[in-house]
Amino acid sequence: MTDRARALLAALAPGYEELPAPAGTASGDGPLRWPGYGDSRERAAERTGESESMVCAVGRVKGRGTPAGPAGADAHSGTEAVLIASEFGFLGGSLGEATGDRIVAAHAWARSHRLPVVSLVATGGSRMQEGMRALTQLQRVARETALTRRAGLPQVAVLRDPSTGGGWATLGAGADVVLAVSGAQIGFAGSRVRPAGADPHAYTAEGQYENGHVDRVVSAAALPDVLARWLTLLSAPGAPDRPEPPRALTRGPAPADGTEAVRRARAPERPRAKAYLDAYFDWREEMRGDRAGGVDAGMLCGLGRRAGRTVAYAAQCGTANSPAGFRTAARLIRTADRLGVPVLTLIDTPGAANDAAAEAAGAGPAIAEVFAAVAEATVPVTSLLIGEGGSGGALALSAPGHLWVTPDSYFSVIAPELAAAILKRPPAALAATTDALRPRPQDAVELGVARGFAPGPDDR
C-alpha cells in the first residue's frame, strides 16, 4: 500500500472522483509573511503534483476479495464514502487554512449526500508557517466531525505513518472507528518534541492499540478488506427491529436450587461469550478500548453481521469487569444508538472489579455510564444472561423488559458468599442463604426481571 494520497485512494476506491477544491488558496508567504513559505509550497507542489496537503474524493470502497470469512460479497460489493486523504509529501501533510477549507467542504458533501466519512491520516500536525491561523483549523475540523456525528453518519479513521499532533487529535481520535496501519508512528507529540527518554512504543500503532485508543492494527495489504468490512457494518444497519436473543448453547432442566444454579454458572466448561458471538454472527469486527487509556479483555464490544443486518454487541466474558470495560461498553452502545444500529448484550460477570485500582479508575462512574447508555438508547436493546449475573455490574448491561436467561445462569443482588459474610452467617448456612436470594434463572423470570428462557440449541 503506497503512502501517496492518490495511489491510496485508487487502491481503496477504484475509479474515485475528486471533490472540487474550495475557492481561495494560500498565496505568497501566508498570513505570517513567513520568509520562503511561498517557495516551499511551490516546491511541494512540483514534487507531489498537489496544490495542498489533502486530497478529498468520493468513491466506492471495495475489498480486494482476499479470504475474510463469510463477509465475502457482502463487504466486497463496496460502500460509497467520502474519503479525506493526507498527502504527506506536501509539507509533511500539515494542516493549514486551505487544508481546513477542504476538510470542511468534504464533510459538508458527506452530510448532504448522506455518506460515511473515511479519513486517511498522515500528518505531522499544524503548519507552523501559518501560525495560529493554522492551529485554529483544528476547531473547524472538530466542528465538522461533530456535525457529521450529529447527522448520524459514521466516521472511520485510518492512521498512517505518521499521525501526530492535531490531525491525530481531530480527524483520527474523533472517529467512531479507528484503524491503524501496523508500524505507524501515532501520538499527539511528534518524534522531535517528545520528552527525553520517553518510551517510543507508546507512540506506535501497537502501543495505542494496547492502551485502548485504536480499534485494530491492520497491515497495509489487508487494509482494503478491513475497511470495506467496517463500512458495510456501519453504513448498512438493516431493519431497526429488536434483535432476537441468541439460542442457549446447552440444554437441560433449570437448576433445582440456588447452589446448583451458581455451580452451573461458574462451571469452567460452560459456553462463554465468544462461543455465543461466533454462533450468532456471520462475521464481526471488534471495537476496542475506552479511549481513556484502558482495555478490559473481559468485555468484548463491536459490530457484527447477522442475516444481512448489522447488530452491535457488548459481551461480558465471565470476569470481574474493570471501569475500562464498562466505559468501552457505554461507548459501543452510544455509537450504535447514534448510527441506528440495534444492540445485543451478553451478561456474564461475578460482579464489577472492586479493588483499590478499580475504585481509583472510577468504577462507580463507569458503571453509571452503562446504565445511562442503556436507559437513553433509542434503538432496541436485547440482553441474554449466559452465566453469572453478579449484582450491578451485571444489571448495568441488562435491557429492562428484554432480558432472557439460559439454564446455565444465575442473577443475584449480591454473590451468595458475600451475602453470608455481611449477615455473619457460618459456612454451613451458605446453601440456605443462596436459596433465600432466589438466584436461579427461573426465579429471575418469576420475579419479572427476565422475560423467559432463551430457546435451546435444537429448538426451531
N, C-alpha and C positions, 0 to 999 in steps of 0.2 A: 504494500500500500504506500503510495507516494505521499510526500509531505506537501506538495504543491496543491493549492486550493482547487484549481480547475480539474486537475487529474483526479483528485479525491472525489470531487462531485461527479465526475464521469464514471468512476468506479462504483459509487454508491447509487447513483440515479442516472443511468444511461439515457442520453437524449434530454437532459435537463435544459431548462430555459432560464437564462439570466434575467433577473429583475432589473428594471431600469434604475440607474443611479440617480438619486435626487439632484436637482439643480444646485449649483453652488459648491465649488470645491475649494480647498485651501490654495492660497496663492502667495507668491513671494516668500518671505521668511516668517509668515504666520503672525498671530496676534502679539507675540512677544518680540517680534522682529529679531528672532534668533539668528545670529550670523551663520550663513551657509545652509540653513534649513531648506530653502527652496532648491538649492543644488542637490542636497541629499535626497529629496523627493524625486527629483528628475532622474538621478542615478538609479534609485529604487524602481522607478517606472521602466527605465531601459532594461534593467536586469530581469524583471519579472513580467513585464508586459501589462502590469496593472496600474491603475491610477490611484488606488488606495489599498489598505491592508485587509479589506474584507470583500468577498465576493458573495452576493446573495442571489439565490436561484429558487425555482420551483421545479420539482421533479418527482418521479415515482421511484421510491426506494425499493429495490429488489434484492433478495438474497441471490447468491450465486448458484444455489442448488446443491451445495455440499451437504452431506448427511447431517440432519439435525433432528432426527427422531420424527414423530408424527406431524411436526409442523408443516413439512412438505409444501404442497401447493398453497396452503393457507397463507404462510408468510411470504413465499416466493412469488406470489402473484403481484405483490407490490402495494405500497401505500403512498399516496401523493402527500407531499410535505413541502414546507418552506425550509430551505437549508441556508444557514449562515456560516460561511467557511472563512477562517482566517488564512491570510497569505503571509506566512512568517518571513518570507524573503523580502517583504516590503516593510522596512524599518522595524524588523522584529515582531511583526503582527501587532504593533502598538495601536492603542485606541486613541484617535484624535477626533476633532469635531466632525470631520467629514465621515469618519467611520461610524460615529454615533448616528449621523443622519441616515446612513444605510441600514443600520440595525433597526432604527425606529420605523423606517419605511417597510422593512421586511416583516416586522411584527404586525403593522397595520394591514399589510396584504394578507397575512395569515388569518387575522381576525375577520376581515371582510370576505374571505373565501372559505372560512371555517376549516382551516388546515392546521395540523400539528407543526411545531417548530423544532428543527434539529440544529443545534449549534455545534459546529466542528471547530473547537477552540485550539488555537496555538498562538500564544501571545506572551510578550514579556511585560505587559502592563500598559499603563497610560503613557502617552507620548510627552516626554519632558519638554520638547521644543515648543509645545503649545501651552505649557504651564497649567494653571487652574482651569482654563477653558477645556483642556483635555480631561482633567480629573472629574469635572462635573458631568462628563458623559456617562459616568457610572450611575449617576442619579437618573439620567434619561433611560439608560438600559434597564435599571431596576424598575422604573415605572412601566416600561413596555412589557417586561416579563410579568409584572403584577396584573396589568390589564389583560394580557393573554390568559393568565391563570384564572382571572375572574370570569373570562368568557367561556371557561370550561374546556379549553383546548390544551392538549398535552404538550409538554416540552421535554426534549431529550438532549442532554449534553454529551458530546464525545470529547474527552480531554486528550489532546495530542501533546507532543513534546516540543516546547514546554507550555504549560498552562499555569501562569503565575499572575500575581497582582490582581487588579480589578477585574480582568477577564475571568479568572477563576472565581472571584467573589460575586460575580453577577451572572454572566452567561453560563458559567459552569455550575457552581453550587446552587444557583437559583432554580435549576431544572427539576422536574418531577423524578426523572431517572438519570443517573449519572454513570456513564460508561467511561473507562479509562484505558488507553492503549498501553499494553504492557511495556514497562521500562520508561514510561514518560516521566519527566520532571513535573511535579504538581505541588504547588504551595503558594500561599499568599506572598511569601518572601522569595524573591529570586535568588539565584546562586551567589550573586555578588553582594547581597545586603543581609545575609543571614548572620546570626551570632557566631562568633568563633567557637569551634568545637561542636556545633550543632550536629546531631545525628543525621547524616544525609538520607537515611532510609525513610525518615519522616516526611521527606519532600518528594517521594516517589508515588507512582500509581499504586504499587503494592502496599506501601505504608498507609496511604489514605484509605485504601480498602480495609486494611486491618483495623483501622480506627473508626470505621463506620461512616466515612464521608463519600464513598464510592460504592455503587451497587454491584459492579462487576468489572474485573480487569479482563480485557479481551485482546487477543493477538490481532495485529493488523490484517492478517489473512482472513480471520474469522469475523471481522467487523461487519461486512455487508450482511451476512446471515443473522448475526445477533441483533443488529439494528433493525432489520426487516421484521424479525420476530417481535421485538418490543413495539414497533409501530403498529403491527397487527393487533397486539393486545390492547394498546392504548387508544387506538382510533376506531375500533370496531367492536364496541362492547356488546352489541346484540340486544335482545329484548330485556327490558328492565324489570322483569318479574323476579319473584323471590327464588333464590337457588334452592334446589331440593337438597336435603341433607345427604351426606354420603351414607352408603349402606354399612352397617356394622360388619367388621371383618371376621367376627366369630359368632357362633350360635350357642345356644344353651339356655337353660332356665334362668330366671332372675335369681340373684343370691338369696339364700334362705334367711340370713340375718346380717346385721351390720358388720360383724367380724369377717364374714365371708366376702361381703362387698368390698371392704378395704383390702383384703388379701388379694382378690382378683384384680383390683385396680392397680395394685403395686407389683403384680407378678411380672418378672422380667421378660417372660415370653409373650406377653400381651402385645398386640399390634400397636405401634406408635404413630405419631403424626405423619412421618414420611411415608409409611405404608399407605395411610389413608389418602394422602395427597397424590401419590403415584397411581392409586386405583381410581381416583376421582377425575383427574385431569388427563386430557390427551397429551398436553405438554404445558410447561410453565417456566416462568423466569422469576428470579428472586430479587426482592428489594431488601437491601442490607443496611443495617446501622441506624442510629438515632440522629445522625447529623450533629451530634454534640460530643463526639469522641468515644462513643460506646457501642459495643456489639454484644448481643446475647445469643449464643448458639442455640439456646433453648427456646427461641421464638423465631419460627420460620414465617416470613412475610413475602408476598409477591402477588403476581397476577398469573392466571392460567387460562388455558383454552379448553372448554368442555362443550362438545356437540355444537361447535360453530359460534360459541359466545364466550365472552370474557367474564371471569369471576375473580375477584380479589380474595386473598386468604391471609389470615393471621392464625398461626397454629402453634400451640404450646407443645413442648416435647417431653413433658414429664419431669422437668427440673423446677427448682425454685427460681422464678424469673427475676432478673435484676431490673433496676429502673431503666436501663438502656433497652431492654426487651419490651417493656411497656410503652416507652416512647416510640420505639420502632412500630409497634402495632398501631398506636394512635396516628402516626404519620401515614401508615398504609390506609387506614380507614378514612382519614380525611382526604387523602388524594383520590381514593376510589369514589368517595361521595361527590367531590368536585367534578370528576370526569363522568359521573353517571354509571359507575360500574358496581353491580351488587357484590356483597361481601359474604364470605363464609369464614366462621371462626371455629377452630378445634380447641377444646378445653382439656387440659391435662397438666396440672401442676399441684404439688403438695401445698403450695402457697407462695406468696411473694418472698423473695430473699429478705431476711430480717437482721442481717449482721450490721456491724457499725459502718462498713463501707457502703452498704445499700442505703442506710439512713443518710449518710453524708452525700450520697449521689441523688437524693430526693425520691425515696421510694413512694412516699405518700403523694407528692405532686405528680409523679409519673403515672401512678395508678389512677389518679383523678383525671389525667388527660385521656385515658382509655374510656373511663366511664362517660366522660363528656363527649368523646368522639362517637361512641355508640349511641348515646342519647340524642345527639344532634344530627345523626345521619338521616338523610332524606332518601337514600337508596335502601333497598331491602337488605337486611342482615339476617342470616341463618346461622345457628350455632349447634354444635354437636359435642356432647360430653363423651370423650373416648376413654378416660381413665380417671385420674384423681381430680376432684373438684374441691380444692382446699381454700375455703374462705374467700375474702375479697379479691385475692389475686386471680381466682378462677371466675368469680362472678363478674369482674370487670369486662371480660370478653363475651359474656352471655347476652344474647339478644332477648330482651323482655318479651315474653309471649311466643318466642320462636326458638326455644331450646329443645333439643332432642337428646336422648340418652342411649347408651349401649349397655348390654348386660355386664360389661367389664368396668363399670364406673361406680363412683360414689360422689355425692355432693354433701358437704357439711359446713356448718358455720365456723367450725374450727376442727383441727385434727384431733381425733379421739384421745391420743396421748397427751396433748396439751390441755384438753378439757379436763382430763383426770388430774393432771398436775395442778391446774388452777383450783379445782374443787378439793384438792388434798385427799384424793382417794387412793387407796392402796392398789398395787398392780393387779390383785385379784378382782378388782372391780372394773377393770378396763373393758371387758366384754359388755357388761351391763351399761357402762357409760356410752359405749359405742352404739348400742341398740337404742338408748334414750335419745341420741342425736338424730335418729332416723336418717341415716346417710345413704340407704340403698337407692338404686336408680328408680325403682317403683315408688319409693317414698317421695322422690322429687316430683313424680307425676301426680301422686295423690295429694301432695301439698300445693299443687298448682304452680310449681317452679318450672316444670318441664311439660311439654305437650304430649310426649309419649316416647315409646321406644323406636329407634331407627329400624328400618327393615333389615332383616338378616341377609347374609351373602347370597342365599339362594332364593330369596323372596322376589317375585316378579309381579 
